[in-house]
Amino acid sequence: MIDNLIWATGYNALAIPLAAGALYSFGIILSPAAGAVLMSLSTVIVAVNARLLKIKEDK
């Protein structure tokens, strides 16, 4: 659970400013579709990590 919390916090600490336009001055714009894909990816990674932790517990 702590692994997932750390992952989600770190990921969102980077992704939210990007989605808000933090790199706009450098000409980097994140489209809403790309933001949705990245947020979905975050969910998938947390779910996979939870599944891997469950597999470790079963051994």
N, CA, C and O of each residue as an XYZ file, in Angstrom:
236
protein
N       0.817     -1.180      0.000
C       0.000      0.000      0.000
C       0.873      1.261      0.000
O       0.554      2.243     -0.671
N       1.951      1.227      0.739
C       2.850      2.378      0.790
C       3.505      2.590     -0.572
O       3.682      3.728     -1.006
N       3.868      1.492     -1.253
C       4.432      1.609     -2.603
C       3.469      2.336     -3.531
O       3.879      3.222     -4.281
N       2.201      1.972     -3.487
C       1.201      2.608     -4.336
C       1.017      4.081     -3.974
O       0.848      4.922     -4.857
N       1.048      4.388     -2.704
C       0.906      5.775     -2.273
C       2.083      6.613     -2.758
O       1.899      7.732     -3.236
N       3.267      6.079     -2.637
C       4.460      6.796     -3.112
C       4.399      6.979     -4.625
O       4.659      8.071     -5.132
N       4.055      5.916     -5.345
C       3.972      6.015     -6.801
C       2.941      7.055     -7.228
O       3.231      7.910     -8.066
N       1.750      6.987     -6.661
C       0.678      7.898     -7.064
C       1.026      9.346     -6.721
O       0.750     10.250     -7.510
N       1.623      9.575     -5.562
C       1.996     10.933     -5.167
C       3.061     11.498     -6.093
O       2.949     12.633     -6.556
N       4.090     10.713     -6.362
C       5.158     11.171     -7.253
C       4.673     11.419     -8.667
O       5.018     12.426     -9.286
N       3.881     10.507     -9.167
C       3.364     10.623    -10.528
C       2.493     11.862    -10.666
O       2.637     12.627    -11.620
N       1.592     12.056     -9.715
C       0.693     13.202     -9.782
C       1.418     14.516     -9.515
O       1.016     15.555    -10.037
N       2.475     14.488     -8.715
C       3.265     15.700     -8.480
C       3.912     16.184     -9.780
O       4.150     17.380     -9.948
N       4.191     15.270    -10.685
C       4.750     15.647    -11.988
C       3.669     15.887    -13.032
O       3.764     16.831    -13.816
N       2.653     15.051    -13.049
C       1.649     15.104    -14.112
C       0.699     16.289    -13.984
O       0.304     16.867    -14.997
N       0.329     16.658    -12.782
C      -0.630     17.763    -12.625
C      -0.049     19.090    -13.111
O      -0.737     19.806    -13.838
N       1.190     19.456    -12.744
C       1.745     20.694    -13.308
C       1.883     20.646    -14.834
O       1.693     21.659    -15.507
N       2.210     19.482    -15.375
C       2.292     19.370    -16.836
C       0.928     19.595    -17.469
O       0.813     20.293    -18.477
N      -0.095     19.010    -16.886
C      -1.443     19.180    -17.412
C      -1.918     20.626    -17.266
O      -2.728     21.098    -18.063
N      -1.416     21.323    -16.255
C      -1.810     22.710    -16.026
C      -1.056     23.681    -16.935
O      -1.390     24.865    -16.985
N      -0.037     23.188    -17.658
C       0.684     24.046    -18.600
C       1.997     24.572    -18.070
O       2.441     25.637    -18.498
N       2.636     23.867    -17.155
C       3.897     24.329    -16.577
C       5.004     24.477    -17.626
O       5.904     25.298    -17.451
N       4.956     23.713    -18.690
C       5.989     23.780    -19.726
C       5.531     24.561    -20.954
O       6.151     24.475    -22.014
N       4.457     25.316    -20.814
C       3.924     26.085    -21.943
C       4.956     27.089    -22.468
O       5.045     27.314    -23.675
N       5.726     27.685    -21.572
C       6.720     28.678    -21.998
C       7.834     28.049    -22.845
O       8.543     28.757    -23.560
N       7.984     26.752    -22.768
C       8.966     26.036    -23.594
C       8.337     25.465    -24.858
O       8.999     24.767    -25.626
N       7.070     25.758    -25.073
C       6.373     25.288    -26.258
C       5.822     23.877    -26.143
O       5.432     23.277    -27.144
N       5.788     23.346    -24.929
C       5.268     21.993    -24.715
C       3.860     22.099    -24.150
O       3.647     22.616    -23.054
N       2.912     21.601    -24.918
C       1.510     21.654    -24.516
C       0.987     20.227    -24.450
O       1.136     19.459    -25.401
N       0.384     19.880    -23.341
C      -0.187     18.552    -23.157
C      -1.661     18.605    -23.529
O      -2.444     19.320    -22.904
N      -2.027     17.852    -24.538
C      -3.428     17.851    -24.965
C      -4.288     17.121    -23.935
O      -3.782     16.279    -23.193
N      -5.566     17.431    -23.883
C      -6.451     16.731    -22.944
C      -6.455     15.214    -23.164
O      -6.549     14.446    -22.207
N      -6.354     14.790    -24.417
C      -6.329     13.350    -24.692
C      -5.061     12.713    -24.116
O      -5.118     11.628    -23.536
N      -3.931     13.378    -24.274
C      -2.677     12.847    -23.717
C      -2.740     12.822    -22.197
O      -2.248     11.884    -21.570
N      -3.341     13.846    -21.600
C      -3.505     13.869    -20.147
C      -4.364     12.722    -19.660
O      -4.069     12.108    -18.634
N      -5.416     12.433    -20.387
C      -6.292     11.316    -20.013
C      -5.556      9.986    -20.105
O      -5.720      9.119    -19.247
N      -4.750      9.828    -21.140
C      -3.974      8.591    -21.291
C      -2.970      8.451    -20.148
O      -2.813      7.366    -19.588
N      -2.296      9.538    -19.805
C      -1.315      9.476    -18.716
C      -1.972      9.185    -17.375
O      -1.412      8.445    -16.567
N      -3.138      9.747    -17.123
C      -3.821      9.465    -15.864
C      -4.329      8.022    -15.836
O      -4.322      7.380    -14.786
N      -4.762      7.524    -16.969
C      -5.168      6.116    -17.045
C      -3.978      5.206    -16.814
O      -4.092      4.174    -16.153
N      -2.840      5.591    -17.360
C      -1.618      4.809    -17.167
C      -1.256      4.743    -15.689
O      -0.815      3.703    -15.200
N      -1.442      5.844    -14.983
C      -1.183      5.866    -13.547
C      -2.038      4.835    -12.829
O      -1.547      4.109    -11.964
N      -3.304      4.768    -13.180
C      -4.216      3.806    -12.566
C      -3.789      2.375    -12.864
O      -3.818      1.515    -11.985
N      -3.397      2.128    -14.098
C      -2.956      0.785    -14.490
C      -1.709      0.384    -13.721
O      -1.612     -0.751    -13.253
N      -0.754      1.294    -13.581
C       0.486      0.970    -12.875
C       0.216      0.679    -11.405
O       0.796     -0.249    -10.842
N      -0.652      1.455    -10.781
C      -0.986      1.206     -9.377
C      -1.678     -0.145     -9.234
O      -1.402     -0.880     -8.286
N      -2.568     -0.479    -10.158
C      -3.257     -1.771    -10.095
C      -2.295     -2.934    -10.300
O      -2.392     -3.947     -9.607
N      -1.372     -2.799    -11.240
C      -0.370     -3.856    -11.482
C       0.520     -4.005    -10.260
O       0.840     -5.123     -9.855
N       0.924     -2.882     -9.668
C       1.759     -2.952     -8.475
C       1.025     -3.656     -7.334
O       1.621     -4.461     -6.618
N      -0.252     -3.359     -7.162
C      -1.033     -4.028     -6.116
C      -1.104     -5.530     -6.376
O      -1.013     -6.333     -5.448
N      -1.266     -5.896     -7.625
C      -1.321     -7.316     -7.970
C       0.018     -8.000     -7.706
O       0.052     -9.122     -7.200
N       1.115     -7.335     -8.044
C       2.443     -7.898     -7.776
C       2.697     -8.044     -6.286
O       3.314     -9.016     -5.851
N       2.224     -7.083     -5.501
C       2.382     -7.195     -4.056
C       1.586     -8.383     -3.518
O       2.042     -9.074     -2.607
N       0.417     -8.619     -4.069
C      -0.398     -9.761     -3.643
C       0.312    -11.068     -3.977
O       0.284    -12.010     -3.185
N       0.945    -11.128     -5.140
C       1.681    -12.338     -5.527
C       2.838    -12.584     -4.570
O       3.100    -13.729     -4.201
N       3.544    -11.510     -4.155
C       4.649    -11.653     -3.200
C       4.167    -12.167     -1.856
O       4.847    -12.966     -1.213
N       2.976    -11.705     -1.423
C       2.415    -12.151     -0.143
C       2.058    -13.631     -0.172
O       2.190    -14.323      0.838
N       1.605    -14.122     -1.327
C       1.182    -15.511     -1.440
C       2.350    -16.479     -1.391
O       2.151    -17.657     -1.092
N       3.533    -16.032     -1.668
C       4.705    -16.941     -1.701
C       5.228    -17.240     -0.336
O       6.200    -17.982     -0.196
